[in-house]
Structures are given as C-alpha cells and as structure tokens.
Amino acid sequence: GESGNVGSPGPGSAANGTKETMGDDGSQSARSMSRADSMAGDQPDADMMEAGDEQGEYEEADGKIGDADAIGGEDDELPDRKEVVDTADGKPNPEWLLLRAHRLYDCPLEESTIQAYGKTGAWEPRFADAFDEVPLYRGTIRNFKQLDAECVGILKCKVKLFRLEDLAVAEARGDEQRYLDMAEIKRGKEVPYAVPDVNENFPQQNVEIRIYLLKAFQVTPSQVVDGIAQSNNWVRLSLGQEDWDWRKYYDCVTSLNPHFYRCGKIQAKLPGAGRLHVQLMHEQDWGPANAVRDVVGGLGDSLTSTMIGETVVDLEDRWFCEEWKSKTVHKPRETRELTDPKNPGISVGKFMMIVDAVLKVDAEDSPEKDVNIAGRQMPLEMRLIVWNLRNISPKDGYTSNVKVTSQLLGWGRVKETDQDIGVKQTRNAMFNYRIKFKGIKYPSPDPTVPAKDYMMRIAVWHTSFPLPGPDVSIAEGILPLQPLFQECMQRNLGKTSADDMEIVDLEPDNPKDKEADEEGTKYPFRWFKLCHPGGPGCKVHKDFRPAGYDFVKNYQAEIQITCQVMPRAKARAIPASLGFKSGPSKLVDPNRPPQPTNPIFNPEGCKQYIIYTCKEAINRKKPCCCCLCCIILVVLVIVGYFYLAQIGILPPLNLFG
C-alpha cells in the first residue's frame, strides 16, 4: 500500500503469492541523514620527549630494533602509495593510519545509494534484498514530515510472487500445472512453489555484535558549567533485553566532540530482536555532590543522566546480507545522525562507528580489532646538515659573524650551529654541521594544532663576537616538510627490521648535487634563498617593506642543506655524530680561515688567527696602512742612525755647522 496506510498488508491467495513473515518490536528509526560537514574533533595527546633532546654526541644502537618503533604488519594491508587520504584536511592522522582499510561513508550504510557511491559502494539495494519491510502506524498519520517518528513498528517479511504455468506446457510435460517463482523466471530458471520453511531460510543463531565506537561530533551541549558548554559523554547499547554500559569499562569523555575509539559488545539472537539502539548519554555534573550522584545513579540512570541522542541500527538486514556478513572483511565506517525521540526530526549530533557481527562460537577465534588510536603514530628522526652559505649580506662593515639556527615548529627547542667569524660577502660561510631532531611522531598526535604541521624555520644570524650583545637577523625562511614525513611513513609502514627501513631525503635540484662525509657516504643537498624577516629589501637601516619588492632578487643569503627523515629504529641502527665532531658518519671539517681560539690551549691557532687578522686589516685599510708603515720606517731609520752615531760607528750629523 502507499506510505501512510494503517495496518499490515492483507493476505494473498496461493495463486498470487506466499509470504514469510517475522515480527519485530517497533521503535523510532532515524532515516534522515545529511552529509557530515566536518570531521574535525579533539585528538588525544601522546606523551613524548622534547624533539631534538640530545643523548650524548651521537647515538648508540641501544636495545632491539623494530617492534616498538614500527607499525605492525596488520596495519599495512593496502598499498599505501595508491591510497587516497580521506580525512577532513587531506592529511594523514592516527585514525586514517589505523582504519584506512575501512571505507568511510558520511551517511548510514542503509542510505548509501548508487547515485552517491556507485554500484560497488552502495549498500541500500543490497540490504533491501534481505527483507521486505512494512512500517506500521497507529491511527491516522498527523504529520507526514515526521513520518518516522509516528512509526510504532515494522513488519518484516519476504514477499514472493508465483505465476501459474501454462496449461499447454504442463500437458506437454505430462504433469499438473505448477506455480513458478517469477523472480527465478527472469533469471531463466523454473523454480516451482514449495511450502517455505522459515526456520530453514532464516535460521536463528547466537551472534556477538561488535560496535566500534569511534567518535561523535557536532554534539549539542547538554550542560553549562562556569559559562562553558560541555557534555560528560558515555554510550549505552541496547538490544532487546541486553544492554552495554560504557561506564562499566571506561570513564566519561568530557568534550563536545568526544573521541571514544573502543569496542562495545552485545549478544543477540538473529532473527529476533534486531534493532540496536546506540544512545549517546550525558552524565550530569553535581559539583561537590558528585559522590552523592554516584550513589543515586545506582538507583537508575534517569536520575543522574540524560540522553543527548540516539541512532538505531537494523542488524537483521545486515546479518542476512551475505555480502556484508561474509564477503566484507573490513566493515565500512559509517556516520549516523543522532536524534532525540522527544524532538524528532532535529539533529543533535553525528556519530561515526563500525558495526560488525560474528557467530558466538567463532568469537574467540576472531577477536575484536583494537581501534584505540593512542600510540599509533610512527616515531621518526630528522637530520639536518648545514653545509655552506653564500652571498651573505654583511652586517659589520664588509664581514659578518655568521651562525645558523633551525627549529621544527611545535616539536621542541631551537637548535644552532657554531659560528663562522669574519665571513666576507665574497666567500662562503662554511659549517658542515649536523643537527638532529628526535621525538617526532607522524601523523601528529594532535593535527588540530597548526604549529605541529612539520614546518622548519631556518634563520641566519650575525653575532656580536667577541663583545656581548644581541644577535642581528640576516635572513630566515620557512621550509614545509610535511610531504617528506608522509613519504617516510608510507615507505616504512609494516617494516619491523631496521635493515628494510628506508631513509627519505629532500630531493636536490640536480641529481649530481651531493656532498660526502669522511667515510664517503654521499648526501644530496639543495640551495635555498633566504630573505630578511622584515622584508627582502636591502642590507642595513633601510625600509624593509617597500612596494613591489622581489624575493628572488633581494634575498639576503643562500643556504646549502641536506634534510633526511627516517624511522627511529633506523636512526639507532646508523648513528651519526652531531656537528662535525668525531664519531660515526663524521662530516669533513669546514675549510674555514683561522678562527679565534684560546692562546693558552692553542697558541699555534691563536698565532695563525692574529696573522690572518692583520692581513685582513691591511686589506681593508690598505692606503692608511701604507702611510703608517712609511712613518714607522722613517722613525726607525732616524732612531737607528742616532744610535749608531752614538756608539761611533757612524759620524755624527752636524745639522747646524
């Protein structure tokens, strides 16, 4: 009958068809679902040590490698480099890393249509083949806009139509006329009518239902505490006489976008009570009287908790869909809308979950999946090598005392190189200095924090050595490294041996651009141009914000760097010394001019530096130095003549006759 008719369908004659029926208790079902607007929410934090904390001059391969620092093989079942990251911001996060094999739907599976998801992705037609459902209503429908809210039950049945065989065909066969299944006739088969056995076609089985509770978002606040809207969320699963309470196993989650990432299990007999109610509850905050609340809560949840919203899952449609039950190993993630039965038709939030079911006898052999995303990041290490700088804008006449600082934003403190003293614009500042960043995890434990977006700030400074004073900025730049970390994670997923793990380098402009350490290991490098943070304008005491400046033409320095990202297990297997100190993978000492040194501990170095400084001073003030030398020479000649004349070697000079 048409939608809105009262009662169940009338009985049909045997000539027209037969019906196999199953009753089910009625309840309101949320049928309306809009596309999820946002998948963003609170992400759990993971404790980590500060990125870049050094452990001695270089690391030793301590302990076993691999198991604790790599993603397990069960998390690497698909070819990662061919996958599409279906997160809200397009960046991998712990949820995607763990559940990427489970396709994401932004609506309930029973509402996924062919138009939206294609023939292979739509579940609506597949679930519809399991049963024919007839909604039941009590009396006249008063509001067709809230049709689902007025439904008091659902009659589940399986309707089949049979057609009487032609008399001539039956006589030719020499038998009585048969009733043939019309659905099978369309498939080219002749299946005669037989008295159906409901217990044979739909055998009742003990089933363990597993609801993977992932997260809720866009939740309507349930309470305002100190002017702040909040909800103390917990989940209740209800199926017939069975129920499951989140609070028996875990604490309430206080958030407007709660993250659960746990599995709730409930027992069922299918066919039978097959409408699973997933209810998002709010536990009231009584302030100092929370202890009294816990005692009162034992008398009934209605005294201490209120329901935010619920969604209803039809388990029978899924269990008797062979493709969902047996052929789909990784059940899809679905986003279901939460509604309040007291205010039907109004969304109070959305809930993302995975519904799975296994026979009770097979439950021990098929344990539930651990969906807790905490600690699912891959620990990585980044190594930065600063080789040289060129075309440096001078800050002290025509030289600069140069040092380089680097910081991975949001991942620890600033790291710096040593100093190259007296760098002229015509020569390179030479460093050959290695910096290591440890304690990095990818994807970020909290991708909602923009600072942890794998951006590295590199800055070049002029120091006031040897006098005390603040450093003066020469140039700086921001280098985005998120693609480098993502590629490293994708290449090393599922690898537990350090020998199999790969190192990802920042690609050079030219494949031949490589530098080597003392052991002969080659590192690809790349040159980057840096501008002054106030603008790329000129050298000193100028307006750094002129209209129409050119970042390419007005750069203040060029830096030559190598950037490597590797798993921590790989880093421990191939330790490297910091800076250019002695140790494994030692870098070649920079070929700098003599640098200032302590005359007591290194007199030879101090002598070389004094000679070099005098030469530079002469080069800087060459005309004045020539005059000074002439004066000194004349004075020495006069003093020498008078001395020699006094001792009688030379005749005295009689200037006045």
Secondary structure, DSSP 8 states (H G I E B T S, - for coil): --TT--S------TTTEEEEEE--B-------------------------TT---SSS----S--STTTS--GGG--S-GGG----STTSS--HHHHHHTTS-EESS-GGG--HHHHHHHH--HHHHHTT-EEEEEESSS-S-GGGTGGGEEEEEEEEEEEEEE--HHHHHHHTS---EEEHHHHHTT---B-----HHHHS--EEEEEEEEEEEEES----EEETTEEE-EEEEEEEETTEEEEGGGTS--EESSS-EEEEEEEEEEEESSS-EEEEEEEEE---GGGHHHHHHHHTT-GGGTEEEEEEEEEEHHHHHT-HIIIII-SS--EEEEEEEETTEEEEEEEEEEEEEEEEEGGGTTTS-------TT-SEEEEEEEEEEEEES---SBTTEEEEEEEEEETTSS--EE---EEEEETTS-EEEEEEEEEEEEEES-S-TT-TT-S-EEEEEEEE--TTS----EEEEEEEEE-HHHHHHHHHHHTT---TTT---EE---SSTT-EEE-TT--EEE-EEEEEB-TT-S--SSSS-S--TT--TTTT--EEEEEEEEEEEHHHHHHS---SBT-SSTT-------------TTT-HHHHHHHHHHHHHHHHHHTHHHHHHHHHHHHHHHHHHHHHHHHHTTSS----TT-
